[in-house]
Every structure is written in structure tokens, then in C-alpha cells.
Amino acid sequence: MFIHRINPVAFSIGPFQVRWYGIIFVFGFFLAYLFLLNAIKTNKIKNLKREHLAELILYLLIGVLIGSRAMQVLYYEPRYYFTHPLEMFAIWHGGLSFHGGLLGAVLMGWIFCKKRKISFYQLADVLAVSASLALFFGRIGNFINAELYGKISNVPWCVRFPTAPGCRHPSQLYEAGKNLFNFFILSFILKRKFIKKLRDGIVFWHFILLYGILRFSIEFFRYWDYYFLGLSKGQWLCLGMIAVAIPVLVRWKIRREK
């Protein structure tokens, strides 16, 4: 058993608190910048230039922030946020939905690619790898924040969080491990894509599929106060990811074998 005593505040500057969650969030975009910089040097994304990176990161940041917060407010916790409206803007307290952030990033990434005449799938393949690593650190941030904890359990590695009664599954760490696993798998697929000359988008759709399957499984250990037909809200979104990714990958495989 582990007793959670980690302070979510990294340091303070006067009345302003800098939280680990915020630092990790910024670090995730820094990782994306490094991956994109490498992609430019190795010509993995045609027509993307170094001077475009600041604009691209801004597009992605806007998409992730608006999409993730909107999904959290409107889909996951509408009652709480409508009774505490100012909390809608307190993103440093956590509460950023992955699925909403993904939709926002895809939309803004697509708009950027149309504007700069860049292949969306070439960009998405690289970002899928960097996103997996960023999500690994993001779940560590959730653990530090003592949020998104698991169900009550008596496993030897259960954690007592200050925000919930009982000893619980550290589901944030399970998800961190899942994202790290995805990072290594997708890195391998990205490398194989250029060796075997696989089509653009292959990494992105494997990311959608892997994330959907593994997140769906881990959700059974996570605590939720709302279920529909025995599944959490997150699991229903994961089923949507799986349902979209499988037909795309199967169709591409059939076309490749012809």
C-alpha cells in the first residue's frame, strides 16, 4: 500500500501557483515540437518547414485545450461545471478529456494542413508517436493531482489518495504504462512505414486502435460514478475509436494485398 502525499504544486510565485500538471502539459507540447523538428530534418513530412512549427503548435494547443475542456464539461461532468461555472476555466486543476483533445487536435491539424498544403496523414503519423509519450507524462500528472483514481481494491500496490476514501487501484499509472507501450509500438510502426513504404496514416490509425482497446480495458479498474449498460462514458468513446479504426485498417490491408 502507498499513501499519496505528493504536493500537486511544484512551486509558487507570490500568490500564483505552478502545478506539476501544468508543467507536464507544456512539456508534452515541447515533445511534439522536438518530434516535428526531427521529422523536418528527415523529410518525414513534406512541405513542412521549421518556420511553420510555432504556428502548428499554436493550432494544436488551441484544439487540444478547447476540445479537451469542452468534452470534460459537456460530456463527463456537466452538472458540476454548470454549478461551478468558473471552474470551467481552471484547467490547472486538471479535467482535460483525452477524447475531446484528440478531436480538437485532429480538426485544427487538418485546418493547418489545408492552409500549408501538407499531408494530414504524414503529420498525424509523427504526432501519434509524440502524443503517446506526452500522454504517458500526462497520466503521471493525473496521479500527482490525485485525480482519475481507480476503484477500491486490496491489491498490494493500492494507493490511498487524499481525495477519496479507501485504498484504490492507481489507474493513472496503469494508463501511463499503456501510453508508454503505445509509444514503443508506434515508433516501430513509424520506422517500418518508411522501410516497407507503407501508406501514410498507418501509424495514426494504429494509434486510434491501440488506444481504444487498451483504454477500454483499463477503464474496468477506474472509478466512475456513472455507467450506461455497464460501461463508463470513456469506454463508449473507446468503442467508437475501435469501430472506426478497424474498418480503415482492414480495408487498407486488403488493398495492399491485391
ChimeraX attribute file (.defattr): number of C-alpha atoms within 10 A of each C-alpha:
attribute: neighborCount
match mode: 1-to-1
recipient: residues
	/A:1	12
	/A:2	13
	/A:3	11
	/A:4	15
	/A:5	11
	/A:6	13
	/A:7	12
	/A:8	19
	/A:9	14
	/A:10	13
	/A:11	12
	/A:12	10
	/A:13	7
	/A:14	6
	/A:15	6
	/A:16	8
	/A:17	13
	/A:18	15
	/A:19	20
	/A:20	20
	/A:21	25
	/A:22	19
	/A:23	14
	/A:24	20
	/A:25	16
	/A:26	13
	/A:27	15
	/A:28	20
	/A:29	18
	/A:30	15
	/A:31	16
	/A:32	22
	/A:33	19
	/A:34	13
	/A:35	16
	/A:36	24
	/A:37	16
	/A:38	15
	/A:39	20
	/A:40	17
	/A:41	12
	/A:42	10
	/A:43	12
	/A:44	17
	/A:45	21
	/A:46	14
	/A:47	14
	/A:48	23
	/A:49	15
	/A:50	15
	/A:51	8
	/A:52	12
	/A:53	17
	/A:54	11
	/A:55	12
	/A:56	20
	/A:57	19
	/A:58	13
	/A:59	19
	/A:60	24
	/A:61	18
	/A:62	16
	/A:63	22
	/A:64	25
	/A:65	18
	/A:66	18
	/A:67	24
	/A:68	23
	/A:69	25
	/A:70	19
	/A:71	21
	/A:72	22
	/A:73	21
	/A:74	12
	/A:75	14
	/A:76	18
	/A:77	13
	/A:78	16
	/A:79	12
	/A:80	12
	/A:81	16
	/A:82	13
	/A:83	9
	/A:84	10
	/A:85	13
	/A:86	9
	/A:87	15
	/A:88	17
	/A:89	10
	/A:90	11
	/A:91	14
	/A:92	17
	/A:93	16
	/A:94	18
	/A:95	20
	/A:96	21
	/A:97	20
	/A:98	17
	/A:99	19
	/A:100	22
	/A:101	24
	/A:102	19
	/A:103	17
	/A:104	25
	/A:105	25
	/A:106	18
	/A:107	17
	/A:108	21
	/A:109	23
	/A:110	20
	/A:111	15
	/A:112	18
	/A:113	19
	/A:114	12
	/A:115	9
	/A:116	14
	/A:117	12
	/A:118	17
	/A:119	17
	/A:120	18
	/A:121	20
	/A:122	21
	/A:123	22
	/A:124	24
	/A:125	25
	/A:126	23
	/A:127	22
	/A:128	24
	/A:129	26
	/A:130	23
	/A:131	23
	/A:132	25
	/A:133	21
	/A:134	24
	/A:135	23
	/A:136	24
	/A:137	22
	/A:138	26
	/A:139	24
	/A:140	20
	/A:141	24
	/A:142	24
	/A:143	22
	/A:144	20
	/A:145	24
	/A:146	23
	/A:147	20
	/A:148	17
	/A:149	25
	/A:150	24
	/A:151	19
	/A:152	19
	/A:153	15
	/A:154	13
	/A:155	11
	/A:156	10
	/A:157	13
	/A:158	20
	/A:159	23
	/A:160	21
	/A:161	22
	/A:162	14
	/A:163	11
	/A:164	13
	/A:165	9
	/A:166	14
	/A:167	22
	/A:168	24
	/A:169	22
	/A:170	25
	/A:171	25
	/A:172	25
	/A:173	19
	/A:174	20
	/A:175	23
	/A:176	23
	/A:177	17
	/A:178	20
	/A:179	27
	/A:180	18
	/A:181	17
	/A:182	24
	/A:183	22
	/A:184	14
	/A:185	17
	/A:186	24
	/A:187	19
	/A:188	13
	/A:189	20
	/A:190	22
	/A:191	12
	/A:192	13
	/A:193	17
	/A:194	12
	/A:195	9
	/A:196	9
	/A:197	9
	/A:198	15
	/A:199	13
	/A:200	18
	/A:201	22
	/A:202	20
	/A:203	28
	/A:204	23
	/A:205	22
	/A:206	22
	/A:207	25
	/A:208	20
	/A:209	22
	/A:210	22
	/A:211	20
	/A:212	23
	/A:213	16
	/A:214	17
	/A:215	20
	/A:216	20
	/A:217	14
	/A:218	16
	/A:219	21
	/A:220	16
	/A:221	19
	/A:222	20
	/A:223	16
	/A:224	16
	/A:225	5
	/A:226	11
	/A:227	12
	/A:228	9
	/A:229	6
	/A:230	9
	/A:231	14
	/A:232	20
	/A:233	15
	/A:234	20
	/A:235	21
	/A:236	16
	/A:237	16
	/A:238	24
	/A:239	16
	/A:240	14
	/A:241	20
	/A:242	20
	/A:243	14
	/A:244	14
	/A:245	19
	/A:246	15
	/A:247	11
	/A:248	14
	/A:249	16
	/A:250	11
	/A:251	10
	/A:252	14
	/A:253	11
	/A:254	9
	/A:255	9
	/A:256	10
	/A:257	6
	/A:258	5
